[in-house]
Amino acid sequence: MLDSGAAAACRAFMDISQIDKLTPQRLEQELETLVEVGKALTTQLTLKEVYQVVMSKVSSLLNPSAWSLLILDDATGELCFEIAVSPVAQQLKGVRLPAGEGIAGYVVEQGEPLLVPDVSKNEHYSEKIGEQTGFVTQSIVCVPLKIHDKVLGVIQLLNSMEQGEFKGSDLRILSTIADFAAIAMENARLVDKVRELTITDDLTGLYNSRHFQKLIDYEVERARRQGTEVSLVFLDLDHFKQVNDTYGHLTGSRLLSEVGRTIAANTRKVDHAARYGGDEFVILLPGAGNDNALGMVNSLRKLFRETDFRSDCGQPINVTSSVGIATYPTNAKNRRELIRLADEAMYAVKKSTRDGVLTAYDLPPDIAAPKS
């Protein structure tokens, strides 16, 4: 975690204490609010929670007629409206500002806060958003969300409801809130990254088998409560040991990575795919019955055959797979039986033809029958 909260708090107290025009009551209110902001933002673990705290505290302390939090897209340089508290908020959802456009774009480029008492007198102000929404902007205060000299986005306030235009005290307070918010956002991103590393397989980018066990528990229970189906696919690459023996483990590892990416790119967003171990993969399909699962699997197998997989020395590698499918609750009445039947179906293919698919319906009665 980043340990910058204390520094931000000290700066806030020093800045506010130097504002001699503040009444004692107002000074006390702002100090209390900034302490609350610091405590809240440095203990939140998700970006959604961070945004909610920022939304609440900015609105209550600075009382703008409209304000927004925009996040920088590193790939394009565009700013995207993440939060918009405004009479025209709905019109701003999903709107992206080109790199460098307007006051917000200028602040991102400079990495420094900016107070504009009268936008008509500022060369960087863009009327494009106002023309699109009909919102009239008079005064702006905009501060960067910055951590370690990297700008993450900006907070932008429009039209002070208390004073008509924003003052230097507003700029200082908002800059302090932005300091806390940037720390919290970076912390949230680090937490997300650590979490991702603990649940994904390094080689393929799919879920690992440990996390998959939690997912199958959740999806089977959800299917039980909602009266829906969930299908499980076991997929084993045929003759994968020959790839390692012929071309080496580096080629084998790269092939597993490419197969994993292919699976991820050709399953639904609601599906869960994992590397189960070695050259074996599993796919969980919520809301899908046997026919839907079979259709997905056949499309995936066709894609494997048609993809130009190659060794490190350029030799083509034919990829086929042995696949088993089982569905809850039509084949299996619980999670354990679902896994067993999909696994049995896959091994039945491996022991016979390979490069094929069997479902739990195809298994002999003695194997398909529930085990005690």
N, C-alpha and C positions, 0 to 999 in steps of 0.2 A: 504494500500500500504506500501511497505517497504521503510523506509527513510534512505537509505545508500548511495545514489548517491553523496552527498557532501563529505563523508569520502573517497570514491573511488577517487573523483576528487583531493582532497588534497594529497592523496598518490601519484597520478600520477604526480602532479606538483613537489612534493618533490623529487621523484625518478629521473625525467628527469633533474631537476635543478642540480643534483649531478653528471651528466654525463658530465665531463669537456671536453671530446673529441668531443662533438657535436659542429658544427658550429652554429653561431647565427641564420642563415637562417633555418637550420635543426631543431634547438630547437623550433623556432617559428612555423614551419610547424607541428611538433608533438604536441605542445601545442594546436594549433588551431584544429587539427584533434581530439584530445582527448576531447576537449570541445564539438565539434560536436557530437562525439560518446555519451558522457554523456547526452547531450540534447535529442538526438534522441532516445536512448534506454530507458531513463526514462520517455518518453512520449508515447511509443508504447503500444498498448493494446492487440495485438495478437502475438502469437508465430511466425507466418509467417513473420510478419513485423520485429520482433526482428532478426530473422535469416537473412533477407535481409539486414538490417543495418550492422550486423556483417560481412556478406559476402563482402559488399562494402568497409567498413573501413579497414578490415584486408588486403584485396588485395591492396588497394591504399597506405597504410602506411608502411607495412612491406615487400611487394613485394616478397613473396615466389614463388617458381616455382610450388608448389602444397600445398594445405592445406585442412583441413576437420574439421567439427564440429560433434562430436559423442555424442549421448545422452544415458545415462545409463538407462537400463531397471531394475527397482528395483526388479522385481520378479525373474529374471534369473541372474542378475549381468552382463549381456552382454552389450557391447557397440554397438550401431547401427549408421551407417553413416546417419546423417540428411542432411548435406551439404558436398559436395566434389567438390572442385575447382581444377581440375587436368586434364592432358591429358588422364587419364584413368578413369575419373569421372563416365562414364556410367557403367563401370564394378564394381563400388563400390556401386551402388544403392541397398539398401536392405541388404548389407553384414553386418553380425553381428560378433563381436569379442568375443570369450569366456572370461569369467571373469578372470582378471589378466593377459591376454595375451599381450605381446609386451610393448612398451613404454607407450602407452595410458592406458593399463590395469594397469600397475605399478603406473602411476600417480593417477589413480582413487583409488587404494588401499592405497596409501600414503597420498593422499589429498594435495600434494605439487607439485609445478611446477618443470620441469626438462629440462635442456639444454644439448643436446648431440651433440658436435661439429663433432664427427666422430662415426657413428653408429657401425662401425666394431670393436670398442673398448668398446662397452657397452653390458653387459651381458643380459640386459632386452630386447634388440632389437629382434624382430621376423621378419624373411624373408618371412613368409607365404604370406602376401598380395603382396609383390614385386614379388614373384614367380608366383602368379596367374595373375598379371596384366602386368608384364614386366617393371614396373617402378623401377628405381634405386634410392635408398635413400642414401644420404651421411650425411646430418645433420638434426637434429630434435630439435624443441623447442615445448614443450607440457605443457599446463597449465590446471588446473582443473576449471570447472565452479562450484563454491561452494557458498552456502548461509547457514548461521547459522551452519557451520561445516557439512552440508550435500552436497555431491558431486552430481551434476546434469548431468555431462558429462565432456568432455574435448574439447579444441581447439588445434589442432596439425598442425604445419607448417613444411614443408619439403623443404630443399635445398634453401637457400637464393640466389636469383638471383643477388643481389648487391655485396655480400661479399664472396660468396663461402661457408661460414658457418655462423651460427647464433652467435650473441654476447650477452653479458649480457644485453645490452640496449634493444635488441629485446625481451628478456624474461620479462623485467620490463614493457615494453609497452604492450605486449600481456597479461600480468597478469592484467593490469589495464582494458583493453578491456574486459577481462573475468569477472572481478568484476562487471562492468556495465551490461554485458550480463546476468550474473546470477541473478542480481537484477531484470532486465527486464523480464527474463523468469519466475521468481517466481511471479512477479506482474501479468503477462499474465495468469498464471495458476490460481491465485486467482480471477482474473476477470472472467475467464471461469467458475470457481466454483460458484461464485455469480450469474452469468447469468444462470447457470444450475439450481440453487436453485429457481430462480424466474419463471422458465418456466416448472418445473416438479412437479408432485404430490408426496409428501413425502412418502405416503404409498405404492404406486405401482411402482414408478420410471418412469411411463409414463408421457407424457405431461399433464399439467393441462388444464382445460377448457378455461381459458383466452388465453393461448398461442394457443390453438387449433383453436380459432376463427381467429387468424392471419394466421394460416396455411391454413385454408379452403379458405380464401380470396385469398391468393397467388395461391393455386393450381387451383381454378376455373378460375381465370384470366389467368393463364398459359395455361390451357386447351383451353380456348377461343381463345387465340392468336395462338396456335399451331394446333388447329382443332382436339384435342384429347379428350378422355373421362376421367372422374374421378368419382369413385364410393365412396359413403359414407355408412358406416355400423353403425347402432345403435344396441348395444348388452346390454341386461338387464338380470342379473342373476335371475333365477326363485326361488321364496320362500326364498329369502335371509334373510328376517325378521325372519323366523323360525330358521335359524342358530344362529342369535343373541339371540333369546328368549330361545333356547334350550341349547346352549353351551357357551353363553356369548359373549360380544363384543370383547374380546381379540382374540377368535377363529375367529370371523367374520372379524376382521381387518387382521389377518394372512391369511385368505382365500382370501380376496381381493388382498393382496400382491402377493400371489401365482398365482392367476388368471392373474394379471397384468404381471408377469414375463412370464407366459405361452404365453400370447398374443404377448409380445415383441419378444420372441424367435421363434415365428412361423408366423411372417409377414416379408415381404421383407424389405430390407434396405431403399428403397424409400418410403415405407408406413409410415404413421403417426398415432400412437395410443395414446389415451388420456383417462384418467378417467374423465367422464363428470359430475359426481356427484353421491354420494351414491354408489350404486352397478351397475351403468350404465357406459358403455364404448363406445367409438366411434373410428372407424378406417377409415382413409382416404387412398384410393388406387389410386394414380396417374397413368394414362395410362391404367387403368383396366375398362372393360365394365361389364355389368351385369353378364355374365356367369363366368368371372374370379373371380368376387367378391363372387358369390355364391359358387364356388368351394373352395375358401379360407375359407369361413364361415363354410361350411359343414365339412371341415377337422378340423377346430378349435373346433367345437361342438363335433366331434368324440373324439378328444383329451381330452376334458373336461370329457366326460363320462368314458374314459379309465384311466384317471389319479387317483392315489390313494390319494385323498384329505382326511385329517382326522382332527378331533377336537383335542384340547389339551389333552383330556383324551383317545385319540386313537380310537374314534368312526369314522367309515367311513362316509364321506359326499358326497352325489351324487350331482354333479354340472351339471345343464342344463341351457339353456339360451333361451330367446326370442329375435329374431333378425329381423331387418328391413334393407332393402337395397334400395338405389336410386342412379341413375347415371345421371351425367351431361354430355352432354346436351340432352340425349335421353329421360329422364323423366322430368328433371327440367331445366329451362332456366336460372336460376340464383342461387346464393348461398342460398338465403332465402328459395326458393322452394325445393332445394336439402335437406336441413335440415328438413323441414316440412314433406316431403314425406318419408324420411327414418324413422323419428320419428313416423309418422302415421302407417307405415308398422309394426314397432316393437310393438306398442300398440295394433294393431289388433291381433297379435299373443298372447300377454299377456291376452287379453280379451277372447280368445277362448281356444286353446289347450295348450298354453305355449310350451316349448321345441320344437320350430319350427322356420321356416324362411319364411318371405314374402318379395317380392320385390314390388317396385312401380307399376309394371305391374299387380300385383295381387289385387290392391286396386280397390274398386268400382269407376266408372267414376266420380261420384259427389265429391269424396274425391281427386282423382288423378288430377282433373281439376285444373289449376292454380288459385290461390286466388288473388283477386284484392287488 
